[in-house]
Amino acid sequence: MLHIVNKSPLERPSLDACLRIAGPGTVLLIEDAVYAAARGSAAAPRLAEAMQRLKVCVLLPDAEARAIADRLIDGVTTVDYAGFVDLVAGHPNCQSWL
């Protein structure tokens, strides 16, 4: 399953809820959720732990727009818009976390 999170972990508990119940699959961070993948963020340790069972991706244009593209934690995969489409097409189910 592809889990798409778009809210900052400082604004809403969506990412924590996703990481708590998500089974094997992929988490894609878009919009303000990309802040969670920045080194030193409050959510970075939780993401690092989740990466033992989930693939974590960040939409690169959103990370670049927020000036954190060069500060992503190790193991996070960046994708462009075409990669976003590939992730959606490559997973039978998608869940958006609002």
C-alpha positions as CSV (number, residue, x, y, z in Angstrom):
1,M,0.0,0.0,0.0
2,L,1.1,3.6,-0.7
3,H,0.5,5.9,2.2
4,I,0.5,9.6,1.2
5,V,1.0,12.2,3.9
6,N,0.8,15.9,3.2
7,K,0.6,17.7,6.6
8,S,3.5,18.8,8.7
9,P,4.0,16.6,11.8
10,L,4.0,19.8,13.8
11,E,0.5,20.7,12.5
12,R,-1.3,17.3,12.6
13,P,-0.8,13.8,13.9
14,S,-1.3,12.2,10.5
15,L,2.3,11.0,10.1
16,D,2.3,9.4,13.5
17,A,-1.0,7.7,12.9
18,C,0.3,6.4,9.5
19,L,3.6,5.1,10.9
20,R,1.8,3.5,13.8
21,I,-0.6,1.3,11.7
22,A,1.0,1.1,8.3
23,G,2.0,-2.4,7.2
24,P,4.6,-3.1,4.6
25,G,4.6,-0.6,1.8
26,T,5.7,2.9,1.0
27,V,5.1,6.2,2.7
28,L,5.3,9.2,0.4
29,L,5.7,12.6,2.1
30,I,4.5,15.6,0.1
31,E,3.8,19.3,0.7
32,D,4.5,20.2,4.3
33,A,5.0,16.6,5.4
34,V,8.5,16.7,3.8
35,Y,9.7,18.6,6.9
36,A,9.5,15.3,8.8
37,A,12.3,13.9,6.7
38,A,14.8,16.7,7.5
39,R,17.8,15.7,9.6
40,G,17.2,17.0,13.2
41,S,13.4,17.2,12.9
42,A,11.3,15.9,15.7
43,A,9.9,13.2,13.4
44,A,13.2,12.0,12.0
45,P,13.8,9.3,14.6
46,R,10.3,7.9,14.1
47,L,10.8,7.9,10.3
48,A,14.2,6.2,10.7
49,E,12.6,3.5,12.8
50,A,9.7,3.1,10.3
51,M,12.2,2.6,7.5
52,Q,13.0,-0.8,8.9
53,R,9.6,-2.0,7.6
54,L,8.5,0.8,5.1
55,K,10.1,2.5,2.2
56,V,10.0,6.3,2.8
57,C,9.9,8.7,-0.2
58,V,9.8,12.5,-0.4
59,L,8.5,14.5,-3.3
60,L,11.7,16.3,-4.3
61,P,10.0,19.5,-5.7
62,D,8.3,20.0,-2.3
63,A,11.6,19.4,-0.4
64,E,13.4,21.9,-2.7
65,A,10.6,24.5,-2.3
66,R,11.1,24.2,1.5
67,A,14.9,24.3,1.2
68,I,15.4,20.9,2.9
69,A,16.4,18.8,-0.1
70,D,20.0,18.7,1.0
71,R,19.1,17.8,4.6
72,L,17.1,14.6,4.2
73,I,17.8,11.8,6.6
74,D,19.7,8.8,5.3
75,G,17.6,6.2,3.5
76,V,14.9,8.5,2.3
77,T,14.3,8.2,-1.5
78,T,13.4,11.3,-3.4
79,V,11.0,11.2,-6.3
80,D,9.9,13.7,-9.0
81,Y,6.4,14.1,-10.3
82,A,6.9,11.2,-12.7
83,G,8.1,9.1,-9.8
84,F,5.0,10.1,-7.8
85,V,2.9,8.7,-10.7
86,D,5.0,5.5,-10.8
87,L,4.4,5.0,-7.1
88,V,0.7,5.4,-7.4
89,A,0.6,3.1,-10.5
90,G,2.8,0.5,-8.8
91,H,0.7,0.1,-5.6
92,P,-2.7,-1.6,-5.7
93,N,-4.0,0.7,-2.9
94,C,-3.3,4.3,-1.9
95,Q,-4.3,5.9,1.4
96,S,-4.1,9.7,1.9
97,W,-3.5,10.8,5.4
98,L,-5.1,14.2,6.0
